[in-house]
């Protein structure tokens, strides 16, 4: 069974180029077991629209004294390393991290992106839908809240474990290449940008 990092973001909206991240959650799974998480509220440096607050419940007051995304990307990169990055509807979260890395010229995780949404459709056919909430209830995972980054990341990781277990039980490969082929995704990784000396505070 492969080791991986499940992650999720909460944002001010749905456009990576104009909206911003307000929360990052990531849970590393080693030998099938969740490790201490990475969880951070992020100051988006703009107002959070009411329709976004209605989804995740994060208010301007909660993030007012939090660091901006550029201060979180280095620690996130260190936490994730080169492990596969797993998310539900992964392209959405990937695009926000990609936009942040390019805009802020920060470090980034180096692992390949995998998507539990597209994989679940192939591995568990016939469900009513493949929303995170639906899959969590289908597998009868204990759940508290949805649309908060850390909780959703852990749900995603547990769903990915079920995907791996099901594939292995049916004698299918669970290599990264096989998972990408099954999900019909091209290989996607975050850009790696060399950190300049002035960004390290040397000048």
TIGUTOR-100435 format. One line per field, with one value per residue (C-alpha): x, y, z. Coordinates in Angstrom, 2 decimals, m for minus. Layout:
u	[X|...]
v	[Y|...]
w	[Z|...]
//
This chain:
u	[0.00|1.43|2.01|0.34|m0.93|m4.64|m5.36|m8.17|m8.56|m11.26|m11.33|m13.03|m14.57|m14.04|m11.64|m7.96|m6.71|m8.96|m10.00|m7.77|m7.18|m8.56|m7.74|m5.32|m5.72|m3.48|m3.19|m0.24|m1.07|1.87|1.31|m2.42|m2.43|m3.12|m0.29|m0.49|m2.10|m1.09|m3.91|m3.81|m6.17|m4.91|m5.39|m6.64|m5.86|m9.34|m12.90|m14.51|m17.81|m21.01|m21.66|m18.24|m18.82|m22.12|m20.17|m17.26|m18.22|m14.84|m15.23|m13.00|m12.51|m11.17|m8.42|m7.61|m4.54|m3.41|m0.39|m0.90|m0.58|3.09|4.00|2.26|3.61|7.11|5.81|3.25|5.99|8.07|5.09|4.14|7.59|7.40|4.45|1.47|m1.03|m4.60|m7.72|m11.41|m12.04|m8.30|m7.94|m9.84|m7.48|m4.46|m5.25|m5.46|m2.13|m0.59|m1.80|m0.44|2.97|3.30|2.05|4.11|7.16|7.10|8.19|5.66|5.12|6.63|4.28|2.00|m1.72|m4.36|m8.14|m10.50|m13.56|m12.62|m11.15|m14.29|m16.41|m14.33|m13.85|m17.33|m19.75|m23.46|m23.58|m26.13|m23.32|m19.68|m19.64|m17.35|m20.34|m22.02|m18.91|m18.27|m21.81|m21.62|m18.59|m20.16|m17.17|m17.75|m18.25|m18.65|m18.55|m17.89|m16.33|m13.55|m10.14|m8.68|m11.84|m12.38|m8.73|m9.07|m12.31|m10.58|m7.65|m9.91|m11.79|m8.48|m7.53|m10.79|m9.95|m6.51|m7.89|m10.56|m8.08|m5.62|m8.38|m9.28|m5.62|m5.28|m2.14|m2.09|1.02|0.78|0.96|m1.92|m4.03|m3.48|m4.47|m7.57|m8.69|m7.86|m5.70|m2.46|0.41|0.17|2.66|2.99|5.62|8.97|10.29|13.78|13.58|15.59|18.03|15.88|12.97|15.16|15.73|19.43|19.25]
v	[0.00|3.35|6.20|9.49|12.87|13.65|17.38|19.88|23.64|26.12|29.28|32.63|31.37|29.08|31.07|30.32|33.47|35.88|34.03|32.94|30.14|30.58|27.16|24.32|20.83|17.84|14.40|12.11|8.39|6.06|2.30|3.00|5.01|8.77|10.85|14.19|16.63|19.90|22.37|26.13|29.05|31.50|35.24|35.65|39.39|40.16|39.94|36.51|36.69|35.71|32.80|31.33|31.79|29.95|26.92|26.65|28.99|30.74|34.47|37.50|37.78|34.23|34.81|38.47|37.67|34.59|34.48|34.79|31.77|32.43|31.76|28.38|26.95|26.13|24.20|22.46|21.45|20.08|18.16|16.59|16.04|13.91|11.76|11.51|14.33|12.99|15.18|14.92|16.77|17.22|19.60|22.31|22.25|21.78|24.92|27.03|25.73|26.18|29.78|30.50|29.00|30.98|34.23|34.09|32.23|29.78|26.22|23.50|19.78|17.66|14.65|13.65|14.52|11.78|12.22|10.20|11.49|10.03|6.89|6.25|6.37|3.55|1.45|1.85|2.06|2.54|5.05|7.86|10.43|10.72|13.74|13.44|13.40|10.61|8.40|9.05|7.96|5.01|3.66|4.56|6.58|8.55|12.16|15.52|18.42|18.81|21.73|22.30|21.50|19.16|17.07|16.80|15.84|12.99|11.76|11.87|9.86|7.18|6.93|6.57|3.71|1.96|2.44|0.89|m2.00|m2.76|m2.71|m4.94|m7.37|m7.65|m8.10|m4.75|m2.67|0.29|1.91|5.64|5.04|2.54|4.90|7.74|5.50|4.27|7.82|8.96|11.77|13.06|13.39|16.71|18.17|21.61|23.88|24.01|27.56|28.33|30.54|33.72|35.03|38.04|35.71|33.95|37.27|37.44|40.97]
w	[0.00|m1.03|1.39|0.46|1.64|1.43|1.28|0.95|0.64|1.54|m0.57|m1.14|m4.39|m7.36|m9.59|m8.82|m10.54|m8.64|m5.47|m2.60|m0.11|3.42|4.89|4.16|5.57|4.88|6.45|5.77|5.63|6.30|6.05|6.00|9.23|9.53|10.98|12.81|10.35|8.75|9.39|8.92|8.52|5.88|5.57|1.97|2.10|0.81|2.05|2.15|0.23|2.07|m0.30|0.52|4.26|3.82|2.53|4.97|7.80|7.92|8.57|8.02|11.78|12.03|9.47|10.16|12.28|10.34|8.02|4.24|1.97|1.14|4.79|4.75|1.49|2.79|5.82|3.59|1.13|3.99|5.39|2.05|0.56|m2.58|m1.50|m3.87|m3.27|m3.05|m3.13|m4.00|m7.26|m7.16|m10.10|m8.19|m5.21|m7.45|m9.46|m6.29|m4.99|m8.43|m8.62|m5.12|m5.95|m9.18|m7.67|m4.47|m5.89|m2.99|m2.34|m3.15|m2.58|m5.35|m5.38|m8.23|m8.02|m7.60|m7.52|m5.32|m7.19|m10.57|m9.00|m6.95|m10.09|m11.57|m8.44|m6.87|m9.82|m9.32|m6.47|m6.58|m6.80|m5.83|m3.52|m0.51|1.84|m0.11|m0.10|3.58|4.44|2.03|3.89|7.26|8.35|11.57|10.48|12.12|9.67|5.95|4.08|6.60|5.18|7.80|8.19|4.43|3.92|6.39|4.81|1.43|2.76|4.20|0.90|m0.93|1.40|0.48|m3.19|m2.70|m0.63|m3.23|m6.10|m4.24|m3.28|m6.97|m7.93|m9.69|m9.53|m7.14|m8.55|m9.19|m12.95|m12.75|m10.63|m13.08|m15.99|m14.16|m13.37|m16.93|m15.60|m16.99|m14.54|m12.71|m10.23|m8.70|m10.28|m8.52|m8.31|m7.07|m3.99|m4.50|m1.91|m1.05|m0.31|2.25|4.01|3.10|1.65]
//
